[in-house]
Amino acid sequence: MTCFWDGILHNLKEDDFISTFNCKKQNNINFVKLLKRKLEETSKDEFIIQNQDIRWNGEKLTKQQIIENYEHIKDYNPNSIYGGYLCSVCDPFLIYVCILFKVNLTHNYCGHLMKYNLNGATKTLKFKSNTGHFWAV
């Protein structure tokens, strides 16, 4: 069950990968590995600074949330993608996608809209999910 990663990849284009990672669009496992590799190149302090430009439902993230997001991504095992991903309402990977690809994002979970906004975003990615599935809109 890789619907979370497949949904994100569906909304990202080849140009997004070239400008962010200087490579072609990847499959889901390599995409997660790229995200983690990019994080490894970023210090925790840099990550905190990058996250200051993001708003979730209009609210700035706290430093504690940012640190926990950093740890979540750092500790995530890419090989676990086939067992599904439990997306949270203020999800670390969705925030990270916003930052890396310079996009806004909306996530409609069972009728509840979560908005991720980044200063200077170039486009908006849209997603929906329910208790068992995540997809691109």
C-alpha positions as CSV (number, residue, x, y, z in Angstrom):
1,M,0.0,0.0,0.0
2,T,2.0,3.0,-1.3
3,C,-1.0,5.3,-2.0
4,F,0.5,8.2,0.1
5,W,3.7,8.2,-1.9
6,D,2.0,7.5,-5.2
7,G,-0.5,10.3,-4.6
8,I,2.3,12.8,-4.0
9,L,4.2,11.6,-7.0
10,H,1.2,11.9,-9.2
11,N,1.0,15.7,-8.5
12,L,4.8,16.3,-8.9
13,K,6.1,16.7,-12.4
14,E,9.5,16.0,-14.1
15,D,10.4,19.7,-13.9
16,D,9.8,19.6,-10.1
17,F,12.4,16.8,-9.7
18,I,14.9,18.5,-12.0
19,S,14.7,21.8,-10.1
20,T,14.7,20.2,-6.6
21,F,16.9,17.2,-6.9
22,N,18.6,17.7,-10.4
23,C,17.3,14.3,-11.5
24,K,14.4,12.7,-13.3
25,K,11.1,11.9,-11.6
26,Q,11.6,8.8,-9.4
27,N,9.5,5.8,-8.3
28,N,8.0,5.8,-4.8
29,I,10.9,4.1,-3.0
30,N,13.6,6.2,-4.6
31,F,11.5,9.3,-3.9
32,V,11.4,8.6,-0.2
33,K,15.2,7.9,-0.3
34,L,15.7,11.3,-2.0
35,L,13.7,13.0,0.7
36,K,15.7,11.4,3.4
37,R,19.0,12.1,1.6
38,K,18.1,15.8,1.2
39,L,17.3,15.9,5.0
40,E,20.7,14.4,5.8
41,E,22.3,17.3,3.9
42,T,20.4,19.7,6.1
43,S,21.3,20.5,9.7
44,K,18.6,20.6,12.3
45,D,19.1,24.3,12.6
46,E,18.7,24.8,8.8
47,F,15.6,22.7,8.9
48,I,14.1,24.8,11.6
49,I,14.8,28.0,9.6
50,Q,13.2,26.5,6.4
51,N,10.1,25.5,8.4
52,Q,9.5,29.1,9.6
53,D,8.0,30.0,6.2
54,I,5.3,27.3,6.4
55,R,1.8,27.7,7.8
56,W,-0.5,24.9,8.6
57,N,-4.2,26.0,8.6
58,G,-2.9,29.6,9.0
59,E,-0.7,28.8,12.0
60,K,3.0,29.0,12.2
61,L,4.6,25.7,13.4
62,T,6.2,25.7,16.9
63,K,9.9,24.9,17.2
64,Q,8.9,21.7,19.0
65,Q,6.7,20.6,16.1
66,I,9.5,21.4,13.6
67,I,12.0,19.3,15.6
68,E,9.6,16.4,15.9
69,N,9.0,16.6,12.1
70,Y,12.7,16.5,11.5
71,E,13.1,13.4,13.7
72,H,10.1,11.7,12.1
73,I,11.6,12.1,8.6
74,K,15.1,11.2,9.8
75,D,13.9,8.0,11.5
76,Y,11.5,6.9,8.7
77,N,12.5,3.6,7.0
78,P,12.0,3.9,3.2
79,N,11.5,0.1,3.0
80,S,8.4,0.4,5.1
81,I,6.4,2.2,2.4
82,Y,4.8,-1.1,1.2
83,G,3.1,-1.5,4.6
84,G,1.3,1.8,4.2
85,Y,1.9,5.2,5.7
86,L,-0.2,6.7,8.5
87,C,-0.6,10.3,7.4
88,S,-1.2,12.7,10.2
89,V,-3.3,15.8,10.0
90,C,-0.2,18.1,10.1
91,D,2.1,15.6,8.4
92,P,5.9,16.0,8.4
93,F,6.4,14.7,4.9
94,L,3.6,16.9,3.5
95,I,5.3,19.9,5.1
96,Y,8.7,18.8,3.8
97,V,7.3,18.4,0.2
98,C,5.9,22.0,0.5
99,I,9.4,23.3,1.5
100,L,11.5,21.3,-1.0
101,F,9.2,21.8,-4.0
102,K,8.1,25.3,-3.1
103,V,4.4,24.5,-3.2
104,N,1.3,25.0,-1.3
105,L,-0.8,21.9,-0.5
106,T,-4.4,21.1,0.5
107,H,-5.3,17.8,2.1
108,N,-9.0,17.0,2.5
109,Y,-9.3,14.2,5.1
110,C,-12.8,12.9,5.4
111,G,-14.2,16.4,4.6
112,H,-11.8,18.2,6.9
113,L,-9.5,20.5,4.9
114,M,-5.9,21.0,6.0
115,K,-4.0,23.8,4.3
116,Y,-0.2,23.9,4.1
117,N,1.0,27.3,2.8
118,L,4.5,28.3,2.0
119,N,5.6,31.9,1.4
120,G,6.6,32.2,-2.3
121,A,5.0,28.9,-3.4
122,T,4.7,28.5,-7.1
123,K,1.6,26.2,-7.2
124,T,-0.8,24.1,-5.1
125,L,-0.9,20.4,-4.9
126,K,-4.3,18.9,-3.9
127,F,-5.0,15.6,-2.1
128,K,-7.8,13.7,-0.5
129,S,-7.8,10.8,1.9
130,N,-10.1,8.7,4.1
131,T,-9.3,6.3,6.9
132,G,-7.6,3.9,4.5
133,H,-6.6,5.6,1.3
134,F,-4.7,8.7,0.1
135,W,-4.9,10.1,-3.5
136,A,-4.1,13.1,-5.7
137,V,-7.0,15.3,-6.8
